[in-house]
Amino acid sequence: MQSKPHDSARSGHWPKVRAEHLATHPACEVCGHVGEKVNVHHILPFHLHPNLELDPKNLVTLCEDEDFVNCHLFIGHLGNFKGWNPAVVADAADWHVKLVANKARIAKTARGEEK
């Protein structure tokens, strides 16, 4: 996996803010994955906007599930950890709708209801 470019020092309050965010938003906003491989992603990168590091409105949950898709890398960083996606929230919502619809189509096909 690509390394993340900026190892800026985190606030001592970050663990608490991260835990609070995951308590209310435990699932990946794209694929719905819940578990150890979820990441609290900063919408605006905290290395560029350190004043927003702890702002709950600047956080979104994305997964790093290597068995399905790494939503953090592909939606949060557009495939490259050196970049970021300013439209991450809208893109996460759009892809969530597509993935749910695809899952429903697959289930219908498996039941023989759709070809």
N, C-alpha and C positions, 0 to 999 in steps of 0.2 A: 504494500500500500504506500502511496505517496506520503512523504512527511509533511507536516503542517509548517508553514513558513515562519510564523511569528510566535516565538515562545515568550511573549510579554508576561511580566509578573502579574499574577491575579491578585485581586483584593482578598484580604483575609475573610471577607464576608461572602465571597463567591460560593463556597460549599453550601452555605445556608440558602442562598438565593437559588442555586441550582436544585437543591432538594425540594424547596417550596414549589418551584416551577414543575418539577417532575411529579409532585404530589397532585397537582391540579391538571397537568397535561402529560400523562404518562405514555401516550402513544405517539408514534411517528405521524406527523401531520400528512404525510404522503401516503404511506402504505398501511398504517395502522399497527405496525410492529410494536410490541410491548416487551420489555425485558432488559437484560443487561446491556445490549448493544444500542441503546438510545443515547442521543447526544443533545445537549441543550446548546443550540446554535444561536449566535448573535446575528440578527438581521443586518445591522450595520456593524462591521467588524470592530471588536473592541480595541484592537491595536491602532485603529484610526480614530475611534471615538471612545476613548477610555471613560469619558463621563457617562456613557450609556452601558457600561459593563454590567451594572447591577439593576438596570431598568427592566422590569418585567415586560414592558411593551416592546422591548428590543430582543425578545427571546422567542424561539420556536423550537419544538421538539422534532428532531430528524434522526433516523436510524443509521447505523453503520453495519447493517446486516449483510454480511458477505455471501450468504446462501441465496438471497433474493436479489436485492439491489441496494447499493449504498446510497440512500437518499441524501445523506449529509453531503457526500461528495458531489453527486450528480445534480441535485436540486439546489443545495445550499451554496455550492462552489462552482457550479456549471462544469464539473469534470476536472477541475484543477484547483487544488488547495491554495494556490497563490492568488486566486480570484475570489469573487463573491457575487451573489445574485441579489441585486437590489429589489427584485420582484419575488423573492423567495416565498412569501406568504401567499400571494396570488397563485404562483406556480404550484405550490404544494396543494392548494385547494383544487386547482384544475386537474392535477395528476391523480389526486385522491378520487375524484369523481370518475375519471377514466378507469382506474384500477378496480373500483367497486363495480362499474358496469361490465368490465371484462370478466370479473369473477362470476357475475350473474350469468353472462353468456356461456361461460365454460360449464357452469352447473346445469343450465338448461340443455346444453348439448349432451352432457353426460347422462341426463335423464331421457334423452331422445326427443326433446321438445323443440329443438332448433337444429337446423342443418346448415 
